[in-house]
Amino acid sequence: MTKVLVVDDSALMRRLLSGLLTDAGFQVASARNGVEGVQQLTEWQPDVVTLDINMPEMDGLTALSLMMQARPTPVVMVSSLTEKGAQATFEALALGAVDFIAKPGGTISLSVEDIADQLIQKVKAASRARMRPASSATTRAAEAPARMALGRGAPRPPAAAPAPAAAPASTAPRASAALAKLDGLVIIGVSTGGPRTLEDILPTLPADFPWPVLVAQHMPSNFTDTFAKRMDKLSRIAVRECNTTLPLEPGHAYIGKGGTDMVVVERLGRIAVQPRPETPGHPWHPSVDVLVDSAMKLLPPERIVGVLLTGMGNDGARAMAQLKARGGRTIAESKDTAVVFGMPQELIELGGASLVLPCTDVTRQLCHWIHKKT
């Protein structure tokens, strides 16, 4: 039986979360603050920890740091919906937490049921998660200018991959003036473990990366703006949330707004992205499948590169497999680095991965395929 430690200073939240997890078949213990949480981590040795951020005596970030030193264990952060809560959440993910869940607002006892299914899914995924070392994205960003000055800004590309098969003429969209202004685009799909994994990719892309990068990261709407701003500070390319219709620009990355689906469209003679209401029939949002499908309606497959990273479920696998079948190129993250191997594994099993790579090699491959070759 999977053992879960619930760490929260609120007696009501401890009781409610413990009850939900117990009813779902987990063995549950609880702690009132970070000090007790660290102690129980070593004594009770849980398989997963849910950890509140704002607590007396020892806050969640301090406790998380000590937990990762004492006994690295999958941790799901319980975060507030405020901007401050979102910033602390991304700090926690950089320290090694595998996922987070937004604490319900309003009357907690009435709204906790709204997160019940999400909580259980995330704890189950965390129990299967592969632990990765804590990141130091700020340090990597500070070192980037020095690496570039020394000529090490972009790693040496690997051996050339086989050229993709030519796309059948019947599947290629008709050329347009808007399309002529866009060489191609990269689409990244990611879920559980994504913020930490994206820190190994977006900040390492060169400032003159010639294709726009679209990111569908499954995340609540209250968090994607803060996440985009964080990635923008860490990256040499510009990063922003897609919260309105935006023309696609080289050297830019666009993070799909939570609670919407990001789609590729043609507007005023240019290729752009825009948010639209969640598409029925797709359980995860922003949906990777919806994004890739929309891109294939406007661009020839050979001008699209799909990257499917860590995450539970199968979002993106179907559409990226179709992309490869039509002549596009795709990368699936390998089991070696995926926090949760679900999404990339689905793509691999469909035969839809041109290459299977650790996340730390994705930038090198993208630069080899695209950078200064368009």
Residue pairs with C-beta under 8 A, 6 or more apart in sequence:
1 25
1 26
1 27
2 25
2 26
2 27
2 47
2 48
2 123
2 124
2 127
3 26
3 27
3 28
3 29
3 44
3 45
3 46
3 47
3 48
4 21
4 26
4 27
4 28
4 29
4 46
4 47
4 48
4 49
4 50
4 123
5 28
5 29
5 30
5 31
5 37
5 40
5 41
5 44
5 46
5 48
5 49
5 50
6 14
6 17
6 18
6 21
6 28
6 29
6 30
6 31
6 49
6 50
7 30
7 31
7 32
7 33
7 34
7 36
7 37
7 49
7 50
7 51
7 52
7 55
7 60
7 63
8 14
8 17
8 30
8 32
8 50
8 52
8 55
8 78
9 32
9 33
9 52
9 54
9 55
9 56
10 52
10 108
11 32
12 108
12 109
13 52
13 78
13 103
13 108
13 112
14 30
14 32
16 108
16 109
16 112
17 50
17 78
17 112
17 119
18 28
18 30
20 112
20 116
20 119
20 120
21 28
21 119
21 120
21 123
22 28
24 120
24 123
26 123
29 40
29 44
29 46
31 37
31 39
31 40
33 55
33 56
33 57
33 58
33 63
34 51
34 55
34 57
34 58
34 59
34 60
34 62
34 63
34 66
35 57
35 58
35 63
37 49
37 51
37 58
37 63
37 67
38 58
38 63
38 66
38 67
38 70
40 46
41 49
41 67
41 70
41 71
41 73
42 70
42 71
45 71
46 73
47 73
47 74
47 127
48 73
48 74
48 75
48 76
48 123
48 126
48 127
49 67
49 73
49 74
49 75
49 76
50 75
50 76
50 77
50 78
50 101
50 119
50 123
51 60
51 63
51 64
51 67
51 75
51 76
51 77
51 78
51 92
51 97
52 60
52 77
52 78
52 103
53 59
53 60
53 61
53 77
53 78
53 79
53 80
53 85
53 88
53 89
53 92
54 60
54 80
54 85
55 63
60 77
60 88
60 92
61 88
61 91
61 92
61 95
64 75
64 77
64 92
64 95
64 96
64 97
65 95
65 134
67 73
67 75
68 95
68 96
68 134
72 96
72 131
73 131
74 98
74 126
74 127
74 129
74 131
75 92
75 96
75 97
75 98
75 126
76 97
76 98
76 99
76 100
76 101
76 119
76 122
76 123
76 126
77 89
77 92
77 93
77 97
77 99
77 100
77 101
78 100
78 101
78 103
79 85
79 86
79 88
79 89
79 92
79 100
79 101
79 102
79 103
79 223
80 102
80 103
81 102
81 103
81 105
81 220
81 222
82 222
83 226
85 103
86 222
86 223
86 226
86 227
87 226
87 230
89 100
89 223
90 195
90 226
90 227
90 230
92 100
93 99
93 100
93 195
93 196
94 134
94 135
94 136
94 137
94 195
94 196
94 199
95 134
95 135
96 131
96 132
96 133
96 134
96 135
96 196
98 125
98 126
98 129
98 131
98 192
98 193
98 339
98 340
99 122
99 125
99 126
99 129
99 192
99 193
101 115
101 118
101 119
101 122
102 115
102 220
102 222
102 223
104 111
104 112
104 114
104 115
105 111
121 312
122 192
125 192
125 312
125 340
125 342
126 192
128 340
129 192
129 193
129 339
129 340
130 335
130 337
130 338
130 339
130 340
130 341
132 193
132 196
132 337
132 339
135 196
135 199
135 200
137 199
137 203
137 234
138 234
140 199
140 203
140 204
140 234
141 203
141 233
141 234
141 235
144 153
144 203
144 204
144 236
147 153
153 206
154 206
154 363
154 364
154 367
154 371
155 363
155 364
155 367
156 364
157 364
157 365
157 367
157 368
158 361
158 364
158 365
158 368
160 368
161 329
161 354
161 355
161 365
161 368
161 369
164 302
164 324
164 327
164 328
164 329
164 354
165 327
166 302
166 327
167 300
167 301
167 302
167 326
167 327
167 328
168 326
168 327
171 301
171 326
171 327
172 300
172 301
173 179
173 296
173 297
173 298
173 299
173 300
176 266
177 269
178 266
178 269
178 270
178 271
178 298
179 266
179 271
179 298
179 299
181 270
181 271
182 212
182 248
182 271
182 299
182 303
183 210
183 211
183 250
183 303
183 374
184 211
184 299
184 303
184 304
184 305
184 370
184 374
185 211
185 212
185 213
185 214
185 248
185 264
185 271
185 295
185 299
185 303
185 304
185 305
186 211
186 212
186 213
186 214
186 304
186 305
186 306
186 307
186 366
186 370
187 213
187 214
187 216
187 288
187 291
187 292
187 295
187 304
187 305
187 306
187 307
188 198
188 201
188 213
188 214
188 215
188 216
188 306
188 307
188 308
188 309
189 216
189 288
189 291
189 292
189 306
189 307
189 308
189 309
189 311
189 315
189 316
189 320
189 343
190 197
190 198
190 215
190 216
190 217
190 218
190 308
190 309
190 310
190 311
190 343
191 217
191 218
191 284
191 310
191 311
191 312
191 313
191 315
191 340
191 342
191 343
192 218
192 310
192 311
192 312
192 339
192 340
192 342
193 309
193 310
193 311
193 338
193 339
193 340
194 217
194 218
194 219
194 309
194 310
194 311
195 217
195 219
195 227
196 339
197 309
197 310
197 333
197 337
197 338
197 339
197 359
198 215
198 217
198 231
198 309
199 231
199 234
200 359
200 360
200 362
200 363
201 307
201 359
201 362
201 363
202 213
202 215
202 231
202 234
202 235
202 237
202 239
202 253
203 231
203 234
203 235
203 236
204 363
205 213
205 235
205 236
205 237
205 253
205 363
205 366
205 367
206 236
206 237
206 367
206 371
207 236
207 237
207 251
208 250
208 251
208 371
209 237
209 250
209 251
209 366
209 367
209 370
209 371
210 250
210 251
210 370
210 371
210 372
210 374
211 250
211 305
211 370
211 374
212 248
212 249
212 250
212 251
212 252
212 253
212 254
213 237
213 252
213 253
213 254
214 242
214 253
214 254
214 256
214 262
214 264
214 273
214 291
214 295
215 253
215 254
215 255
215 256
216 256
216 262
216 286
216 287
216 288
216 291
216 315
216 316
217 224
217 227
217 255
217 256
217 286
218 284
218 285
218 286
218 311
218 315
219 227
219 258
220 258
220 259
221 257
221 258
221 259
221 260
222 258
223 258
224 241
224 255
224 256
224 257
224 258
225 241
225 243
225 257
227 241
227 255
228 239
228 240
228 241
228 255
229 239
229 241
231 239
231 253
231 255
232 238
232 239
232 240
235 253
237 251
237 252
237 253
238 249
238 251
238 252
238 253
239 252
239 253
239 254
239 255
240 246
240 252
240 253
240 254
240 255
241 254
241 255
241 256
241 257
242 254
242 255
242 256
242 257
242 262
242 273
242 274
242 275
243 257
243 275
244 274
244 275
245 265
245 267
245 272
245 273
245 274
246 254
246 272
246 273
246 274
247 267
247 270
247 271
247 272
248 254
248 264
248 270
248 271
248 272
248 273
254 262
254 273
256 262
256 275
256 285
256 286
256 291
257 275
257 286
258 285
258 286
259 278
259 285
260 275
260 276
260 277
260 278
260 285
260 286
261 275
261 276
261 277
261 278
261 279
261 282
261 285
261 286
261 287
261 290
261 291
262 273
262 274
262 275
262 276
262 286
262 290
262 291
263 273
263 274
263 275
263 276
263 290
263 291
263 294
264 271
264 272
264 273
264 291
264 294
264 295
264 297
264 298
264 299
265 271
265 272
265 273
265 274
265 294
265 298
266 272
266 298
267 274
271 298
271 299
278 285
278 287
279 285
279 287
279 290
282 289
282 290
282 315
283 313
283 315
284 313
284 315
287 315
288 308
288 315
288 316
288 319
288 320
288 343
289 315
289 316
289 318
289 319
291 319
292 304
292 306
292 316
292 319
292 320
292 322
292 323
293 319
295 304
296 304
296 319
296 322
296 323
296 326
296 328
300 327
301 323
301 326
301 327
301 328
302 327
302 328
302 329
304 323
304 328
304 329
305 328
305 329
305 330
305 331
305 366
305 369
305 370
306 316
306 319
306 320
306 323
306 324
306 328
306 329
306 330
306 331
307 330
307 331
307 333
307 362
307 366
308 316
308 317
308 320
308 330
308 331
308 332
308 333
308 343
308 344
308 347
308 353
309 333
309 338
309 343
309 344
309 359
309 362
310 333
310 337
310 338
310 339
310 340
310 341
310 343
310 344
310 359
311 340
311 342
311 343
311 344
312 340
312 342
312 343
313 342
313 343
313 346
314 342
314 343
314 346
315 343
316 343
316 347
317 343
317 346
317 347
317 349
317 350
317 352
318 350
320 328
320 330
320 347
320 352
321 330
321 347
321 350
321 351
321 352
322 352
323 330
323 352
324 330
324 351
324 352
324 353
324 354
325 352
329 354
329 369
330 347
330 352
330 353
330 354
330 355
331 353
331 354
331 355
331 356
331 357
331 362
331 365
332 344
332 345
332 347
332 348
332 352
332 353
332 355
332 356
332 357
333 341
333 344
333 356
333 357
333 358
333 359
333 362
334 344
334 356
334 357
334 358
335 341
335 344
335 345
336 358
337 358
337 359
337 360
338 344
338 345
338 359
344 353
344 356
347 353
348 356
355 365
357 365
